[in-house]
Amino acid sequence: MIIDANVLTKLRKEKGITQKQIAEIIGITERNYRHYEAGELDPLTSTTKALAEYFGVSIDYLVGRTDNPEVNR
């Protein structure tokens, strides 16, 4: 699933955490996370879901399908 790298970077910086910290939190390598923010690698669906859950946003927001970060329930 293609994540918008700019959105991902923005969300992480808003939380005030490092790339290493978010990688540890969601259970991936820091190297992979860096590639996601650089737009060089697309995460697995399970990783995308973990990122959306951690940041409290919808997957649609992470992939750039909407400007509304709200999770539709």
PQR file of N, CA, C, O and H, with PARSE charges and radii, in Angstrom:
ATOM      1  N   MET A   1       0.850  -1.168   0.000 -0.4000 1.5000
ATOM      2  CA  MET A   1       0.000   0.000   0.000 -0.0000 2.0000
ATOM      3  C   MET A   1       0.899   1.236   0.000  0.5500 1.7000
ATOM      4  O   MET A   1       1.806   1.346   0.825 -0.5500 1.4000
ATOM      5  N   ILE A   2       0.656   2.138  -0.899 -0.4000 1.5000
ATOM      6  CA  ILE A   2       1.507   3.317  -1.059 -0.0000 2.0000
ATOM      7  C   ILE A   2       1.107   4.399  -0.052  0.5500 1.7000
ATOM      8  O   ILE A   2       0.002   4.941  -0.102 -0.5500 1.4000
ATOM      9  H   ILE A   2      -0.080   2.049  -1.569  0.4000 1.0000
ATOM     10  N   ILE A   3       2.020   4.693   0.845 -0.4000 1.5000
ATOM     11  CA  ILE A   3       1.790   5.725   1.866 -0.0000 2.0000
ATOM     12  C   ILE A   3       2.361   7.052   1.362  0.5500 1.7000
ATOM     13  O   ILE A   3       3.401   7.080   0.704 -0.5500 1.4000
ATOM     14  H   ILE A   3       2.917   4.253   0.885  0.4000 1.0000
ATOM     15  N   ASP A   4       1.676   8.141   1.675 -0.4000 1.5000
ATOM     16  CA  ASP A   4       2.180   9.472   1.361 -0.0000 2.0000
ATOM     17  C   ASP A   4       3.312   9.783   2.340  0.5500 1.7000
ATOM     18  O   ASP A   4       3.073   9.990   3.530 -0.5500 1.4000
ATOM     19  H   ASP A   4       0.831   8.118   2.209  0.4000 1.0000
ATOM     20  N   ALA A   5       4.533   9.813   1.836 -0.4000 1.5000
ATOM     21  CA  ALA A   5       5.718   9.999   2.677 -0.0000 2.0000
ATOM     22  C   ALA A   5       5.671  11.321   3.448  0.5500 1.7000
ATOM     23  O   ALA A   5       6.125  11.388   4.590 -0.5500 1.4000
ATOM     24  H   ALA A   5       4.727   9.645   0.869  0.4000 1.0000
ATOM     25  N   ASN A   6       5.129  12.359   2.836 -0.4000 1.5000
ATOM     26  CA  ASN A   6       5.049  13.658   3.512 -0.0000 2.0000
ATOM     27  C   ASN A   6       4.098  13.617   4.703  0.5500 1.7000
ATOM     28  O   ASN A   6       4.373  14.212   5.745 -0.5500 1.4000
ATOM     29  H   ASN A   6       4.759  12.305   1.908  0.4000 1.0000
ATOM     30  N   VAL A   7       2.987  12.918   4.547 -0.4000 1.5000
ATOM     31  CA  VAL A   7       2.025  12.776   5.636 -0.0000 2.0000
ATOM     32  C   VAL A   7       2.656  11.992   6.775  0.5500 1.7000
ATOM     33  O   VAL A   7       2.521  12.358   7.943 -0.5500 1.4000
ATOM     34  H   VAL A   7       2.763  12.435   3.701  0.4000 1.0000
ATOM     35  N   LEU A   8       3.346  10.916   6.429 -0.4000 1.5000
ATOM     36  CA  LEU A   8       3.979  10.081   7.446 -0.0000 2.0000
ATOM     37  C   LEU A   8       5.006  10.880   8.249  0.5500 1.7000
ATOM     38  O   LEU A   8       5.040  10.797   9.476 -0.5500 1.4000
ATOM     39  H   LEU A   8       3.456  10.619   5.480  0.4000 1.0000
ATOM     40  N   THR A   9       5.827  11.640   7.562 -0.4000 1.5000
ATOM     41  CA  THR A   9       6.833  12.464   8.231 -0.0000 2.0000
ATOM     42  C   THR A   9       6.174  13.506   9.126  0.5500 1.7000
ATOM     43  O   THR A   9       6.604  13.717  10.260 -0.5500 1.4000
ATOM     44  H   THR A   9       5.799  11.708   6.564  0.4000 1.0000
ATOM     45  N   LYS A  10       5.135  14.155   8.618 -0.4000 1.5000
ATOM     46  CA  LYS A  10       4.411  15.175   9.383 -0.0000 2.0000
ATOM     47  C   LYS A  10       3.827  14.587  10.663  0.5500 1.7000
ATOM     48  O   LYS A  10       3.965  15.172  11.738 -0.5500 1.4000
ATOM     49  H   LYS A  10       4.786  13.984   7.697  0.4000 1.0000
ATOM     50  N   LEU A  11       3.178  13.436  10.550 -0.4000 1.5000
ATOM     51  CA  LEU A  11       2.573  12.814  11.725 -0.0000 2.0000
ATOM     52  C   LEU A  11       3.618  12.458  12.781  0.5500 1.7000
ATOM     53  O   LEU A  11       3.409  12.671  13.975 -0.5500 1.4000
ATOM     54  H   LEU A  11       3.066  12.961   9.677  0.4000 1.0000
ATOM     55  N   ARG A  12       4.736  11.918  12.326 -0.4000 1.5000
ATOM     56  CA  ARG A  12       5.790  11.537  13.274 -0.0000 2.0000
ATOM     57  C   ARG A  12       6.343  12.763  13.998  0.5500 1.7000
ATOM     58  O   ARG A  12       6.537  12.744  15.213 -0.5500 1.4000
ATOM     59  H   ARG A  12       4.906  11.745  11.355  0.4000 1.0000
ATOM     60  N   LYS A  13       6.590  13.820  13.241 -0.4000 1.5000
ATOM     61  CA  LYS A  13       7.145  15.028  13.851 -0.0000 2.0000
ATOM     62  C   LYS A  13       6.147  15.682  14.808  0.5500 1.7000
ATOM     63  O   LYS A  13       6.544  16.249  15.826 -0.5500 1.4000
ATOM     64  H   LYS A  13       6.432  13.835  12.254  0.4000 1.0000
ATOM     65  N   GLU A  14       4.854  15.604  14.484 -0.4000 1.5000
ATOM     66  CA  GLU A  14       3.830  16.142  15.382 -0.0000 2.0000
ATOM     67  C   GLU A  14       3.823  15.394  16.718  0.5500 1.7000
ATOM     68  O   GLU A  14       3.535  15.983  17.761 -0.5500 1.4000
ATOM     69  H   GLU A  14       4.532  15.143  13.657  0.4000 1.0000
ATOM     70  N   LYS A  15       4.138  14.110  16.685 -0.4000 1.5000
ATOM     71  CA  LYS A  15       4.212  13.297  17.913 -0.0000 2.0000
ATOM     72  C   LYS A  15       5.512  13.551  18.667  0.5500 1.7000
ATOM     73  O   LYS A  15       5.628  13.212  19.845 -0.5500 1.4000
ATOM     74  H   LYS A  15       4.373  13.632  15.838  0.4000 1.0000
ATOM     75  N   GLY A  16       6.492  14.149  17.985 -0.4000 1.5000
ATOM     76  CA  GLY A  16       7.773  14.436  18.620 -0.0000 2.0000
ATOM     77  C   GLY A  16       8.608  13.191  18.876  0.5500 1.7000
ATOM     78  O   GLY A  16       9.320  13.113  19.877 -0.5500 1.4000
ATOM     79  H   GLY A  16       6.398  14.425  17.029  0.4000 1.0000
ATOM     80  N   ILE A  17       8.524  12.216  17.974 -0.4000 1.5000
ATOM     81  CA  ILE A  17       9.297  10.988  18.141 -0.0000 2.0000
ATOM     82  C   ILE A  17      10.254  10.799  16.964  0.5500 1.7000
ATOM     83  O   ILE A  17      10.076  11.377  15.892 -0.5500 1.4000
ATOM     84  H   ILE A  17       7.945  12.279  17.161  0.4000 1.0000
ATOM     85  N   THR A  18      11.258   9.985  17.195 -0.4000 1.5000
ATOM     86  CA  THR A  18      12.255   9.723  16.162 -0.0000 2.0000
ATOM     87  C   THR A  18      11.804   8.575  15.259  0.5500 1.7000
ATOM     88  O   THR A  18      10.863   7.848  15.576 -0.5500 1.4000
ATOM     89  H   THR A  18      11.402   9.516  18.066  0.4000 1.0000
ATOM     90  N   GLN A  19      12.483   8.432  14.149 -0.4000 1.5000
ATOM     91  CA  GLN A  19      12.212   7.309  13.255 -0.0000 2.0000
ATOM     92  C   GLN A  19      12.479   5.988  13.970  0.5500 1.7000
ATOM     93  O   GLN A  19      11.733   5.023  13.799 -0.5500 1.4000
ATOM     94  H   GLN A  19      13.247   9.022  13.891  0.4000 1.0000
ATOM     95  N   LYS A  20      13.523   5.947  14.756 -0.4000 1.5000
ATOM     96  CA  LYS A  20      13.852   4.733  15.500 -0.0000 2.0000
ATOM     97  C   LYS A  20      12.733   4.383  16.481  0.5500 1.7000
ATOM     98  O   LYS A  20      12.355   3.218  16.606 -0.5500 1.4000
ATOM     99  H   LYS A  20      14.128   6.730  14.894  0.4000 1.0000
ATOM    100  N   GLN A  21      12.206   5.391  17.176 -0.4000 1.5000
ATOM    101  CA  GLN A  21      11.143   5.143  18.152 -0.0000 2.0000
ATOM    102  C   GLN A  21       9.881   4.593  17.499  0.5500 1.7000
ATOM    103  O   GLN A  21       9.305   3.624  17.993 -0.5500 1.4000
ATOM    104  H   GLN A  21      12.514   6.337  17.075  0.4000 1.0000
ATOM    105  N   ILE A  22       9.446   5.196  16.399 -0.4000 1.5000
ATOM    106  CA  ILE A  22       8.221   4.703  15.747 -0.0000 2.0000
ATOM    107  C   ILE A  22       8.440   3.305  15.195  0.5500 1.7000
ATOM    108  O   ILE A  22       7.535   2.473  15.251 -0.5500 1.4000
ATOM    109  H   ILE A  22       9.914   5.983  15.998  0.4000 1.0000
ATOM    110  N   ALA A  23       9.620   3.034  14.665 -0.4000 1.5000
ATOM    111  CA  ALA A  23       9.914   1.695  14.155 -0.0000 2.0000
ATOM    112  C   ALA A  23       9.799   0.661  15.271  0.5500 1.7000
ATOM    113  O   ALA A  23       9.216  -0.405  15.073 -0.5500 1.4000
ATOM    114  H   ALA A  23      10.355   3.710  14.619  0.4000 1.0000
ATOM    115  N   GLU A  24      10.347   0.969  16.431 -0.4000 1.5000
ATOM    116  CA  GLU A  24      10.270   0.052  17.572 -0.0000 2.0000
ATOM    117  C   GLU A  24       8.827  -0.131  18.039  0.5500 1.7000
ATOM    118  O   GLU A  24       8.414  -1.239  18.380 -0.5500 1.4000
ATOM    119  H   GLU A  24      10.821   1.835  16.592  0.4000 1.0000
ATOM    120  N   ILE A  25       8.073   0.951  18.053 -0.4000 1.5000
ATOM    121  CA  ILE A  25       6.690   0.904  18.517 -0.0000 2.0000
ATOM    122  C   ILE A  25       5.842  -0.019  17.642  0.5500 1.7000
ATOM    123  O   ILE A  25       5.035  -0.795  18.155 -0.5500 1.4000
ATOM    124  H   ILE A  25       8.409   1.852  17.777  0.4000 1.0000
ATOM    125  N   ILE A  26       6.025   0.066  16.313 -0.4000 1.5000
ATOM    126  CA  ILE A  26       5.176  -0.748  15.434 -0.0000 2.0000
ATOM    127  C   ILE A  26       5.840  -2.065  15.024  0.5500 1.7000
ATOM    128  O   ILE A  26       5.248  -2.856  14.292 -0.5500 1.4000
ATOM    129  H   ILE A  26       6.681   0.696  15.897  0.4000 1.0000
ATOM    130  N   GLY A  27       7.067  -2.300  15.495 -0.4000 1.5000
ATOM    131  CA  GLY A  27       7.699  -3.589  15.287 -0.0000 2.0000
ATOM    132  C   GLY A  27       8.344  -3.824  13.940  0.5500 1.7000
ATOM    133  O   GLY A  27       8.274  -4.921  13.385 -0.5500 1.4000
ATOM    134  H   GLY A  27       7.548  -1.657  16.090  0.4000 1.0000
ATOM    135  N   ILE A  28       8.981  -2.771  13.411 -0.4000 1.5000
ATOM    136  CA  ILE A  28       9.716  -2.904  12.149 -0.0000 2.0000
ATOM    137  C   ILE A  28      11.131  -2.370  12.352  0.5500 1.7000
ATOM    138  O   ILE A  28      11.455  -1.835  13.412 -0.5500 1.4000
ATOM    139  H   ILE A  28       9.038  -1.880  13.862  0.4000 1.0000
ATOM    140  N   THR A  29      11.959  -2.518  11.338 -0.4000 1.5000
ATOM    141  CA  THR A  29      13.319  -1.995  11.447 -0.0000 2.0000
ATOM    142  C   THR A  29      13.328  -0.491  11.170  0.5500 1.7000
ATOM    143  O   THR A  29      12.496   0.028  10.426 -0.5500 1.4000
ATOM    144  H   THR A  29      11.695  -2.953  10.477  0.4000 1.0000
ATOM    145  N   GLU A  30      14.277   0.179  11.779 -0.4000 1.5000
ATOM    146  CA  GLU A  30      14.428   1.621  11.528 -0.0000 2.0000
ATOM    147  C   GLU A  30      14.736   1.863  10.054  0.5500 1.7000
ATOM    148  O   GLU A  30      14.267   2.837   9.464 -0.5500 1.4000
ATOM    149  H   GLU A  30      14.953  -0.243  12.383  0.4000 1.0000
ATOM    150  N   ARG A  31      15.515   0.982   9.475 -0.4000 1.5000
ATOM    151  CA  ARG A  31      15.882   1.122   8.064 -0.0000 2.0000
ATOM    152  C   ARG A  31      14.635   1.116   7.176  0.5500 1.7000
ATOM    153  O   ARG A  31      14.500   1.960   6.289 -0.5500 1.4000
ATOM    154  H   ARG A  31      15.896   0.191   9.955  0.4000 1.0000
ATOM    155  N   ASN A  32      13.731   0.172   7.411 -0.4000 1.5000
ATOM    156  CA  ASN A  32      12.506   0.143   6.616 -0.0000 2.0000
ATOM    157  C   ASN A  32      11.690   1.404   6.821  0.5500 1.7000
ATOM    158  O   ASN A  32      11.164   1.974   5.865 -0.5500 1.4000
ATOM    159  H   ASN A  32      13.841  -0.514   8.131  0.4000 1.0000
ATOM    160  N   TYR A  33      11.584   1.840   8.072 -0.4000 1.5000
ATOM    161  CA  TYR A  33      10.803   3.046   8.334 -0.0000 2.0000
ATOM    162  C   TYR A  33      11.401   4.238   7.591  0.5500 1.7000
ATOM    163  O   TYR A  33      10.665   5.027   6.998 -0.5500 1.4000
ATOM    164  H   TYR A  33      12.011   1.376   8.849  0.4000 1.0000
ATOM    165  N   ARG A  34      12.709   4.375   7.616 -0.4000 1.5000
ATOM    166  CA  ARG A  34      13.355   5.485   6.896 -0.0000 2.0000
ATOM    167  C   ARG A  34      12.994   5.440   5.412  0.5500 1.7000
ATOM    168  O   ARG A  34      12.763   6.478   4.792 -0.5500 1.4000
ATOM    169  H   ARG A  34      13.307   3.734   8.098  0.4000 1.0000
ATOM    170  N   HIS A  35      12.949   4.241   4.852 -0.4000 1.5000
ATOM    171  CA  HIS A  35      12.583   4.090   3.440 -0.0000 2.0000
ATOM    172  C   HIS A  35      11.137   4.514   3.189  0.5500 1.7000
ATOM    173  O   HIS A  35      10.833   5.073   2.135 -0.5500 1.4000
ATOM    174  H   HIS A  35      13.137   3.398   5.355  0.4000 1.0000
ATOM    175  N   TYR A  36      10.249   4.256   4.141 -0.4000 1.5000
ATOM    176  CA  TYR A  36       8.858   4.689   3.985 -0.0000 2.0000
ATOM    177  C   TYR A  36       8.770   6.207   3.923  0.5500 1.7000
ATOM    178  O   TYR A  36       8.087   6.760   3.061 -0.5500 1.4000
ATOM    179  H   TYR A  36      10.497   3.802   4.997  0.4000 1.0000
ATOM    180  N   GLU A  37       9.464   6.880   4.841 -0.4000 1.5000
ATOM    181  CA  GLU A  37       9.424   8.347   4.858 -0.0000 2.0000
ATOM    182  C   GLU A  37      10.101   8.953   3.635  0.5500 1.7000
ATOM    183  O   GLU A  37       9.755  10.058   3.217 -0.5500 1.4000
ATOM    184  H   GLU A  37      10.019   6.431   5.541  0.4000 1.0000
ATOM    185  N   ALA A  38      11.047   8.249   3.071 -0.4000 1.5000
ATOM    186  CA  ALA A  38      11.734   8.740   1.873 -0.0000 2.0000
ATOM    187  C   ALA A  38      10.950   8.410   0.600  0.5500 1.7000
ATOM    188  O   ALA A  38      11.308   8.864  -0.487 -0.5500 1.4000
ATOM    189  H   ALA A  38      11.329   7.351   3.411  0.4000 1.0000
ATOM    190  N   GLY A  39       9.887   7.624   0.737 -0.4000 1.5000
ATOM    191  CA  GLY A  39       9.097   7.242  -0.423 -0.0000 2.0000
ATOM    192  C   GLY A  39       9.773   6.193  -1.288  0.5500 1.7000
ATOM    193  O   GLY A  39       9.430   6.035  -2.459 -0.5500 1.4000
ATOM    194  H   GLY A  39       9.597   7.256   1.621  0.4000 1.0000
ATOM    195  N   GLU A  40      10.735   5.473  -0.713 -0.4000 1.5000
ATOM    196  CA  GLU A  40      11.508   4.486  -1.465 -0.0000 2.0000
ATOM    197  C   GLU A  40      10.981   3.063  -1.321  0.5500 1.7000
ATOM    198  O   GLU A  40      11.384   2.169  -2.064 -0.5500 1.4000
ATOM    199  H   GLU A  40      11.013   5.601   0.239  0.4000 1.0000
ATOM    200  N   LEU A  41      10.088   2.859  -0.375 -0.4000 1.5000
ATOM    201  CA  LEU A  41       9.572   1.527  -0.091 -0.0000 2.0000
ATOM    202  C   LEU A  41       8.144   1.662   0.411  0.5500 1.7000
ATOM    203  O   LEU A  41       7.832   2.563   1.190 -0.5500 1.4000
ATOM    204  H   LEU A  41       9.761   3.586   0.229  0.4000 1.0000
ATOM    205  N   ASP A  42       7.286   0.768  -0.035 -0.4000 1.5000
ATOM    206  CA  ASP A  42       5.904   0.768   0.414 -0.0000 2.0000
ATOM    207  C   ASP A  42       5.726  -0.299   1.487  0.5500 1.7000
ATOM    208  O   ASP A  42       6.139  -1.442   1.291 -0.5500 1.4000
ATOM    209  H   ASP A  42       7.539   0.036  -0.667  0.4000 1.0000
ATOM    210  N   PRO A  43       5.122   0.053   2.610 -0.5600 1.5000
ATOM    211  CA  PRO A  43       4.948  -0.910   3.698  0.2800 2.0000
ATOM    212  C   PRO A  43       3.890  -1.960   3.373  0.5500 1.7000
ATOM    213  O   PRO A  43       3.030  -1.760   2.515 -0.5500 1.4000
ATOM    214  N   LEU A  44       3.978  -3.063   4.071 -0.4000 1.5000
ATOM    215  CA  LEU A  44       2.943  -4.090   3.991 -0.0000 2.0000
ATOM    216  C   LEU A  44       1.637  -3.528   4.529  0.5500 1.7000
ATOM    217  O   LEU A  44       1.638  -2.535   5.256 -0.5500 1.4000
ATOM    218  H   LEU A  44       4.676  -3.225   4.768  0.4000 1.0000
ATOM    219  N   THR A  45       0.543  -4.147   4.181 -0.4000 1.5000
ATOM    220  CA  THR A  45      -0.759  -3.706   4.666 -0.0000 2.0000
ATOM    221  C   THR A  45      -0.811  -3.723   6.192  0.5500 1.7000
ATOM    222  O   THR A  45      -1.381  -2.822   6.807 -0.5500 1.4000
ATOM    223  H   THR A  45       0.542  -4.954   3.590  0.4000 1.0000
ATOM    224  N   SER A  46      -0.221  -4.737   6.795 -0.4000 1.5000
ATOM    225  CA  SER A  46      -0.236  -4.821   8.263 -0.0000 2.0000
ATOM    226  C   SER A  46       0.535  -3.665   8.895  0.5500 1.7000
ATOM    227  O   SER A  46       0.149  -3.171   9.954 -0.5500 1.4000
ATOM    228  H   SER A  46       0.243  -5.469   6.295  0.4000 1.0000
ATOM    229  N   THR A  47       1.613  -3.233   8.261 -0.4000 1.5000
ATOM    230  CA  THR A  47       2.396  -2.099   8.763 -0.0000 2.0000
ATOM    231  C   THR A  47       1.623  -0.805   8.581  0.5500 1.7000
ATOM    232  O   THR A  47       1.636   0.058   9.459 -0.5500 1.4000
ATOM    233  H   THR A  47       1.927  -3.634   7.401  0.4000 1.0000
ATOM    234  N   THR A  48       0.951  -0.667   7.448 -0.4000 1.5000
ATOM    235  CA  THR A  48       0.136   0.516   7.202 -0.0000 2.0000
ATOM    236  C   THR A  48      -0.968   0.617   8.253  0.5500 1.7000
ATOM    237  O   THR A  48      -1.249   1.696   8.772 -0.5500 1.4000
ATOM    238  H   THR A  48       0.941  -1.369   6.735  0.4000 1.0000
ATOM    239  N   LYS A  49      -1.579  -0.509   8.554 -0.4000 1.5000
ATOM    240  CA  LYS A  49      -2.627  -0.535   9.582 -0.0000 2.0000
ATOM    241  C   LYS A  49      -2.058  -0.142  10.939  0.5500 1.7000
ATOM    242  O   LYS A  49      -2.685   0.626  11.669 -0.5500 1.4000
ATOM    243  H   LYS A  49      -1.350  -1.387   8.132  0.4000 1.0000
ATOM    244  N   ALA A  50      -0.878  -0.657  11.289 -0.4000 1.5000
ATOM    245  CA  ALA A  50      -0.248  -0.328  12.569 -0.0000 2.0000
ATOM    246  C   ALA A  50       0.076   1.161  12.653  0.5500 1.7000
ATOM    247  O   ALA A  50      -0.104   1.776  13.704 -0.5500 1.4000
ATOM    248  H   ALA A  50      -0.369  -1.281  10.696  0.4000 1.0000
ATOM    249  N   LEU A  51       0.548   1.739  11.560 -0.4000 1.5000
ATOM    250  CA  LEU A  51       0.851   3.174  11.532 -0.0000 2.0000
ATOM    251  C   LEU A  51      -0.426   3.996  11.719  0.5500 1.7000
ATOM    252  O   LEU A  51      -0.443   4.951  12.495 -0.5500 1.4000
ATOM    253  H   LEU A  51       0.694   1.239  10.706  0.4000 1.0000
ATOM    254  N   ALA A  52      -1.481   3.629  11.017 -0.4000 1.5000
ATOM    255  CA  ALA A  52      -2.751   4.351  11.128 -0.0000 2.0000
ATOM    256  C   ALA A  52      -3.286   4.275  12.561  0.5500 1.7000
ATOM    257  O   ALA A  52      -3.761   5.270  13.108 -0.5500 1.4000
ATOM    258  H   ALA A  52      -1.467   2.853  10.386  0.4000 1.0000
ATOM    259  N   GLU A  53      -3.205   3.103  13.150 -0.4000 1.5000
ATOM    260  CA  GLU A  53      -3.686   2.942  14.521 -0.0000 2.0000
ATOM    261  C   GLU A  53      -2.847   3.761  15.500  0.5500 1.7000
ATOM    262  O   GLU A  53      -3.395   4.417  16.386 -0.5500 1.4000
ATOM    263  H   GLU A  53      -2.820   2.295  12.705  0.4000 1.0000
ATOM    264  N   TYR A  54      -1.534   3.727  15.349 -0.4000 1.5000
ATOM    265  CA  TYR A  54      -0.668   4.474  16.258 -0.0000 2.0000
ATOM    266  C   TYR A  54      -0.936   5.980  16.174  0.5500 1.7000
ATOM    267  O   TYR A  54      -1.040   6.659  17.196 -0.5500 1.4000
ATOM    268  H   TYR A  54      -1.088   3.194  14.630  0.4000 1.0000
ATOM    269  N   PHE A  55      -1.047   6.488  14.946 -0.4000 1.5000
ATOM    270  CA  PHE A  55      -1.232   7.931  14.766 -0.0000 2.0000
ATOM    271  C   PHE A  55      -2.691   8.357  14.917  0.5500 1.7000
ATOM    272  O   PHE A  55      -2.984   9.551  14.965 -0.5500 1.4000
ATOM    273  H   PHE A  55      -0.962   5.937  14.117  0.4000 1.0000
ATOM    274  N   GLY A  56      -3.608   7.390  14.993 -0.4000 1.5000
ATOM    275  CA  GLY A  56      -5.020   7.717  15.153 -0.0000 2.0000
ATOM    276  C   GLY A  56      -5.632   8.352  13.925  0.5500 1.7000
ATOM    277  O   GLY A  56      -6.476   9.242  14.032 -0.5500 1.4000
ATOM    278  H   GLY A  56      -3.370   6.420  14.954  0.4000 1.0000
ATOM    279  N   VAL A  57      -5.208   7.899  12.763 -0.4000 1.5000
ATOM    280  CA  VAL A  57      -5.724   8.425  11.506 -0.0000 2.0000
ATOM    281  C   VAL A  57      -6.233   7.269  10.651  0.5500 1.7000
ATOM    282  O   VAL A  57      -5.966   6.103  10.940 -0.5500 1.4000
ATOM    283  H   VAL A  57      -4.522   7.177  12.677  0.4000 1.0000
ATOM    284  N   SER A  58      -6.963   7.608   9.604 -0.4000 1.5000
ATOM    285  CA  SER A  58      -7.453   6.574   8.703 -0.0000 2.0000
ATOM    286  C   SER A  58      -6.359   6.157   7.720  0.5500 1.7000
ATOM    287  O   SER A  58      -5.427   6.914   7.446 -0.5500 1.4000
ATOM    288  H   SER A  58      -7.180   8.556   9.370  0.4000 1.0000
ATOM    289  N   ILE A  59      -6.492   4.953   7.203 -0.4000 1.5000
ATOM    290  CA  ILE A  59      -5.563   4.495   6.164 -0.0000 2.0000
ATOM    291  C   ILE A  59      -5.706   5.373   4.932  0.5500 1.7000
ATOM    292  O   ILE A  59      -4.716   5.672   4.265 -0.5500 1.4000
ATOM    293  H   ILE A  59      -7.249   4.339   7.425  0.4000 1.0000
ATOM    294  N   ASP A  60      -6.931   5.790   4.624 -0.4000 1.5000
ATOM    295  CA  ASP A  60      -7.143   6.687   3.480 -0.0000 2.0000
ATOM    296  C   ASP A  60      -6.323   7.969   3.623  0.5500 1.7000
ATOM    297  O   ASP A  60      -5.801   8.486   2.636 -0.5500 1.4000
ATOM    298  H   ASP A  60      -7.735   5.547   5.166  0.4000 1.0000
ATOM    299  N   TYR A  61      -6.210   8.474   4.835 -0.4000 1.5000
ATOM    300  CA  TYR A  61      -5.403   9.673   5.076 -0.0000 2.0000
ATOM    301  C   TYR A  61      -3.922   9.373   4.842  0.5500 1.7000
ATOM    302  O   TYR A  61      -3.218  10.175   4.228 -0.5500 1.4000
ATOM    303  H   TYR A  61      -6.634   8.053   5.637  0.4000 1.0000
ATOM    304  N   LEU A  62      -3.455   8.243   5.321 -0.4000 1.5000
ATOM    305  CA  LEU A  62      -2.044   7.879   5.137 -0.0000 2.0000
ATOM    306  C   LEU A  62      -1.666   7.713   3.680  0.5500 1.7000
ATOM    307  O   LEU A  62      -0.543   8.028   3.287 -0.5500 1.4000
ATOM    308  H   LEU A  62      -4.028   7.592   5.819  0.4000 1.0000
ATOM    309  N   VAL A  63      -2.592   7.222   2.878 -0.4000 1.5000
ATOM    310  CA  VAL A  63      -2.263   6.985   1.470 -0.0000 2.0000
ATOM    311  C   VAL A  63      -2.638   8.163   0.574  0.5500 1.7000
ATOM    312  O   VAL A  63      -2.473   8.092  -0.644 -0.5500 1.4000
ATOM    313  H   VAL A  63      -3.505   6.967   3.197  0.4000 1.0000
ATOM    314  N   GLY A  64      -3.136   9.238   1.164 -0.4000 1.5000
ATOM    315  CA  GLY A  64      -3.411  10.459   0.403 -0.0000 2.0000
ATOM    316  C   GLY A  64      -4.735  10.466  -0.338  0.5500 1.7000
ATOM    317  O   GLY A  64      -4.921  11.261  -1.259 -0.5500 1.4000
ATOM    318  H   GLY A  64      -3.269   9.296   2.154  0.4000 1.0000
ATOM    319  N   ARG A  65      -5.662   9.592   0.050 -0.4000 1.5000
ATOM    320  CA  ARG A  65      -6.975   9.556  -0.607 -0.0000 2.0000
ATOM    321  C   ARG A  65      -7.931  10.596  -0.051  0.5500 1.7000
ATOM    322  O   ARG A  65      -8.959  10.889  -0.661 -0.5500 1.4000
ATOM    323  H   ARG A  65      -5.511   8.946   0.798  0.4000 1.0000
ATOM    324  N   THR A  66      -7.593  11.158   1.110 -0.4000 1.5000
ATOM    325  CA  THR A  66      -8.419  12.187   1.731 -0.0000 2.0000
ATOM    326  C   THR A  66      -7.525  13.105   2.547  0.5500 1.7000
ATOM    327  O   THR A  66      -6.451  12.711   3.001 -0.5500 1.4000
ATOM    328  H   THR A  66      -6.758  10.920   1.606  0.4000 1.0000
ATOM    329  N   ASP A  67      -7.985  14.332   2.723 -0.4000 1.5000
ATOM    330  CA  ASP A  67      -7.280  15.279   3.586 -0.0000 2.0000
ATOM    331  C   ASP A  67      -7.812  15.219   5.010  0.5500 1.7000
ATOM    332  O   ASP A  67      -7.302  15.908   5.893 -0.5500 1.4000
ATOM    333  H   ASP A  67      -8.858  14.653   2.354  0.4000 1.0000
ATOM    334  N   ASN A  68      -8.840  14.394   5.241 -0.4000 1.5000
ATOM    335  CA  ASN A  68      -9.451  14.266   6.552 -0.0000 2.0000
ATOM    336  C   ASN A  68      -8.792  13.105   7.306  0.5500 1.7000
ATOM    337  O   ASN A  68      -8.939  11.952   6.902 -0.5500 1.4000
ATOM    338  H   ASN A  68      -9.254  13.833   4.523  0.4000 1.0000
ATOM    339  N   PRO A  69      -8.075  13.391   8.381 -0.5600 1.5000
ATOM    340  CA  PRO A  69      -7.401  12.326   9.110  0.2800 2.0000
ATOM    341  C   PRO A  69      -8.323  11.462   9.966  0.5500 1.7000
ATOM    342  O   PRO A  69      -7.897  10.437  10.498 -0.5500 1.4000
ATOM    343  N   GLU A  70      -9.588  11.873  10.102 -0.4000 1.5000
ATOM    344  CA  GLU A  70     -10.539  11.159  10.955 -0.0000 2.0000
ATOM    345  C   GLU A  70     -10.723   9.719  10.488  0.5500 1.7000
ATOM    346  O   GLU A  70     -10.771   9.441   9.290 -0.5500 1.4000
ATOM    347  H   GLU A  70      -9.934  12.705   9.670  0.4000 1.0000
ATOM    348  N   VAL A  71     -10.824   8.827  11.438 -0.4000 1.5000
ATOM    349  CA  VAL A  71     -11.094   7.428  11.147 -0.0000 2.0000
ATOM    350  C   VAL A  71     -12.607   7.270  11.019  0.5500 1.7000
ATOM    351  O   VAL A  71     -13.358   7.662  11.913 -0.5500 1.4000
ATOM    352  H   VAL A  71     -10.785   9.053  12.411  0.4000 1.0000
ATOM    353  N   ASN A  72     -13.045   6.695   9.907 -0.4000 1.5000
ATOM    354  CA  ASN A  72     -14.480   6.461   9.693 -0.0000 2.0000
ATOM    355  C   ASN A  72     -14.900   5.223  10.457  0.5500 1.7000
ATOM    356  O   ASN A  72     -14.358   4.137  10.250 -0.5500 1.4000
ATOM    357  H   ASN A  72     -12.435   6.377   9.181  0.4000 1.0000
ATOM    358  N   ARG A  73     -15.856   5.391  11.330 -0.4000 1.5000
ATOM    359  CA  ARG A  73     -16.341   4.257  12.139 -0.0000 2.0000
ATOM    360  C   ARG A  73     -17.813   4.080  11.917  0.5500 1.7000
ATOM    361  O   ARG A  73     -18.422   3.184  12.501 -0.5500 1.4000
ATOM    362  H   ARG A  73     -16.296   6.273  11.498  0.4000 1.0000
TER
END
